[in-house]
């Protein structure tokens, strides 16, 4: 659905995007992660035909973005950063204007408007002017204009920005529900959002791709992946600690506050079955057992800044 080869963008000699390559298939929701100024928004603007690449190419459903810009734009729903709109129009007027610009008219237009307002929770505010709406509702309007023509490709720059926790859940649910029929790229600073919505992630830093894989593969880069934290009712049994230290697959055993045991595996192995067996043998009384998936913030810092935990 989306193919990018050696895409590069320079601004007055400054390299914003440095010869990146990736693909997105139908049914994929790709998280575009990276620090501010990494090149995420610039890449999305080039895919949407808003910026012309310095070099390289991008294809949307087989159409090259620079060679067939109008045909490509018909296939894309684009939510830019900060969700610009005409604030003196009502929600329905603005979405109607966008729908007409997208080539929808008469009964078809009304059908699309009703559908997209219901999808994005805008029906009750459809006659209010956009300038009077909260930031969260304005963001919904921006998302609605990207969906109004039911495009096969969605390019979303911070789609949940400004939404409260309930609205974020609704938006994520909507994106997940549409994903099987579409290809979606969304940029985000929210690592929780990547886990909740996306099945693949790209981390970009200084214009270059430094990671391309699944959210699980990103979590597996964490030194805390599959770490086990056990809270005992009393003190940690010393004989249990001795036994755990003897296991070759255990990298570290730590005791915190006398009753909390932290177990770090060698190479991120899952030790749960072995630990469970030992706990049963020692008749340990537990208050809590927690298996750590990994700490994405730590991985993100290490990948983009070279900071070790």
Buried (B, 14 or more C-beta within 10 A) or exposed (E): BBBBEEBBBBEEEEBBBBBBEBBBEBEBBBBBBBBEEBBBBBBBBBBBBBBEBBEBBBBBBEBBBEEBBEBBBBBBBBBBBBBEBEEEBBBBBBBBBBBEEBEBEEEEBEEBBEBBBEBBBBBEBBEBBBEEBEEBBBBBBBBBBBBBBBBBBBBBBBBBBBBEEEBBEBBBEBBBEBBEEBBBBBBBBBBEBBBBBBBBBBBBBBBBBBBBEEBEEBBBBBBBBBBBBBBBEEEBBEEBBEBBEEBEEBBEBEBEEEBBBBBBBEEBEEBBEBBEEBBEEEEBEEEEBEEBBBBBEBBBBBBBEEEEE
